Amino acid sequence: MIAYRFLVDLSIGGPTPPYQVISGDFHLPANTMPPLFNPGDSLQFEFIGRNTQACKLYARPLEASEEPAPFKDDQWSINLENGQVVTIGKRLGFWTFTIAGTYDAIITSALLVKMPFLVDPECEVGSGIRT
C-alpha cells in the first residue's frame, strides 16, 4: 500500500489549478497521475495557496462496464477538507475523478470573492481481470 499526497496549487488562481502527486521521495510532474493504483493505496488531498470552501470529489468510470466507485466503501461522491485522506477500494478498472470547489480570491483589500476551480485527473486501479 502506498500513501500519496495530492497537492492542488491555488496560489496562482484560475479555474483549473495544477496538481502534483507526491509519495515518499518522488514527485511526479505537474498534472500527472501514477500509472497504477492498488486497493489500499491512499490519497491525502491538500490545497495550498488559498483557503477553500465546498470542495467535493466526484468519481465516474472511463469504461461503460465499470461501476462508479473506485474508493473504499464504494464512495463516488466525497466532501473534501484540506488534509483529508481517501483510500482506494477493491474495484479494479479505469476512472476519472473531479474535484470541484471554491477558493478565496482577494480582489482588493476590501473585496473577497469566492472563485470556482476544477481538477480532473484519471486513474487506473489494479490490473488484469476486473471484478
VEXVO-421513 format. One record per residue (C-alpha): residue number from 0; residue in one letter; x, y, z. Coordinates in nm, 3 decimals. Example, Ala and Ser with C-alpha at 12.3 -4.5 7.8 and 13.67 -1.06 7.14 Angstrom:
<rs>
<r 0 A <1.230 -0.450 0.780>> <r 1 S <1.367 -0.106 0.714>> 
</rs>
This chain:
<rs>
<r 0 M <0.000 0.000 0.000>> <r 1 I <0.133 0.339 -0.099>> <r 2 A <0.035 0.671 0.057>> <r 3 Y <0.023 0.960 -0.189>> <r 4 R <-0.013 1.333 -0.129>> <r 5 F <-0.233 1.504 -0.390>> <r 6 L <-0.143 1.874 -0.381>> <r 7 V <-0.364 2.129 -0.558>> <r 8 D <-0.183 2.462 -0.600>> <r 9 L <-0.430 2.751 -0.578>> <r 10 S <-0.164 3.020 -0.534>> <r 11 I <-0.172 3.135 -0.898>> <r 12 G <-0.551 3.135 -0.918>> <r 13 G <-0.762 3.043 -1.217>> <r 14 P <-1.035 2.786 -1.274>> <r 15 T <-0.808 2.483 -1.344>> <r 16 P <-0.521 2.486 -1.095>> <r 17 P <-0.226 2.250 -1.134>> <r 18 Y <-0.190 1.946 -0.911>> <r 19 Q <0.106 1.729 -0.816>> <r 20 V <0.120 1.377 -0.675>> <r 21 I <0.396 1.307 -0.423>> <r 22 S <0.491 0.985 -0.245>> <r 23 G <0.798 0.937 -0.033>> <r 24 D <1.100 1.074 -0.216>> <r 25 F <0.945 1.105 -0.560>> <r 26 H <0.742 1.384 -0.713>> <r 27 L <0.551 1.320 -1.033>> <r 28 P <0.546 1.602 -1.290>> <r 29 A <0.260 1.851 -1.253>> <r 30 N <-0.080 1.724 -1.365>> <r 31 T <0.040 1.362 -1.384>> <r 32 M <-0.113 1.066 -1.203>> <r 33 P <0.072 0.746 -1.106>> <r 34 P <0.034 0.479 -1.376>> <r 35 L <-0.147 0.244 -1.140>> <r 36 F <-0.315 0.249 -0.800>> <r 37 N <-0.375 -0.066 -0.598>> <r 38 P <-0.652 -0.139 -0.349>> <r 39 G <-0.549 0.003 -0.013>> <r 40 D <-0.342 0.288 -0.158>> <r 41 S <-0.442 0.626 -0.021>> <r 42 L <-0.456 0.987 -0.140>> <r 43 Q <-0.422 1.275 0.104>> <r 44 F <-0.571 1.586 -0.055>> <r 45 E <-0.401 1.916 0.021>> <r 46 F <-0.496 2.260 -0.109>> <r 47 I <-0.217 2.516 -0.089>> <r 48 G <-0.200 2.888 -0.157>> <r 49 R <-0.558 2.989 -0.071>> <r 50 N <-0.843 2.892 0.158>> <r 51 T <-1.100 2.658 0.005>> <r 52 Q <-1.470 2.604 0.063>> <r 53 A <-1.725 2.348 -0.054>> <r 54 C <-1.475 2.106 -0.211>> <r 55 K <-1.621 1.783 -0.342>> <r 56 L <-1.471 1.484 -0.521>> <r 57 Y <-1.683 1.304 -0.782>> <r 58 A <-1.580 0.976 -0.947>> <r 59 R <-1.706 0.825 -1.270>> <r 60 P <-1.600 0.530 -1.485>> <r 61 L <-1.398 0.568 -1.806>> <r 62 E <-1.532 0.237 -1.937>> <r 63 A <-1.904 0.170 -1.964>> <r 64 S <-1.873 -0.165 -1.784>> <r 65 E <-1.716 -0.015 -1.472>> <r 66 E <-1.908 0.086 -1.165>> <r 67 P <-1.852 0.445 -1.048>> <r 68 A <-1.682 0.365 -0.718>> <r 69 P <-1.303 0.335 -0.711>> <r 70 F <-1.285 0.448 -0.349>> <r 71 K <-1.323 0.247 -0.029>> <r 72 D <-1.680 0.173 0.080>> <r 73 D <-1.800 0.235 -0.278>> <r 74 Q <-1.776 0.610 -0.238>> <r 75 W <-1.825 0.803 -0.562>> <r 76 S <-1.902 1.142 -0.411>> <r 77 I <-1.690 1.267 -0.120>> <r 78 N <-1.686 1.603 0.059>> <r 79 L <-1.318 1.703 0.082>> <r 80 E <-1.145 1.900 0.351>> <r 81 N <-0.783 2.009 0.343>> <r 82 G <-0.566 1.718 0.459>> <r 83 Q <-0.837 1.455 0.415>> <r 84 V <-0.727 1.101 0.327>> <r 85 V <-0.927 0.889 0.080>> <r 86 T <-0.846 0.518 0.034>> <r 87 I <-0.862 0.327 -0.296>> <r 88 G <-1.115 0.044 -0.274>> <r 89 K <-1.111 -0.308 -0.413>> <r 90 R <-1.277 -0.242 -0.751>> <r 91 L <-1.037 -0.272 -1.043>> <r 92 G <-1.078 -0.056 -1.351>> <r 93 F <-1.034 0.289 -1.504>> <r 94 W <-1.188 0.603 -1.355>> <r 95 T <-1.174 0.975 -1.368>> <r 96 F <-1.240 1.186 -1.065>> <r 97 T <-1.317 1.552 -1.048>> <r 98 I <-1.252 1.789 -0.761>> <r 99 A <-1.478 2.094 -0.768>> <r 100 G <-1.479 2.373 -0.515>> <r 101 T <-1.424 2.739 -0.450>> <r 102 Y <-1.132 2.936 -0.312>> <r 103 D <-1.098 3.283 -0.165>> <r 104 A <-0.971 3.533 -0.424>> <r 105 I <-0.867 3.869 -0.286>> <r 106 I <-0.964 4.131 -0.543>> <r 107 T <-0.884 4.436 -0.328>> <r 108 S <-0.816 4.486 0.040>> <r 109 A <-1.192 4.533 0.087>> <r 110 L <-1.321 4.274 -0.161>> <r 111 L <-1.300 3.894 -0.123>> <r 112 V <-1.465 3.679 -0.390>> <r 113 K <-1.534 3.304 -0.395>> <r 114 M <-1.385 3.171 -0.720>> <r 115 P <-1.467 2.824 -0.860>> <r 116 F <-1.199 2.569 -0.952>> <r 117 L <-1.194 2.224 -1.112>> <r 118 V <-0.930 1.948 -1.117>> <r 119 D <-0.995 1.646 -1.343>> <r 120 P <-0.739 1.357 -1.330>> <r 121 E <-0.779 0.994 -1.440>> <r 122 C <-0.668 0.681 -1.256>> <r 123 E <-0.633 0.307 -1.308>> <r 124 V <-0.689 0.071 -1.016>> <r 125 G <-0.534 -0.277 -1.027>> <r 126 S <-0.469 -0.478 -1.338>> <r 127 G <-0.585 -0.798 -1.503>> <r 128 I <-0.943 -0.925 -1.467>> <r 129 R <-1.185 -0.674 -1.327>> <r 130 T <-1.428 -0.784 -1.057>> 
</rs>
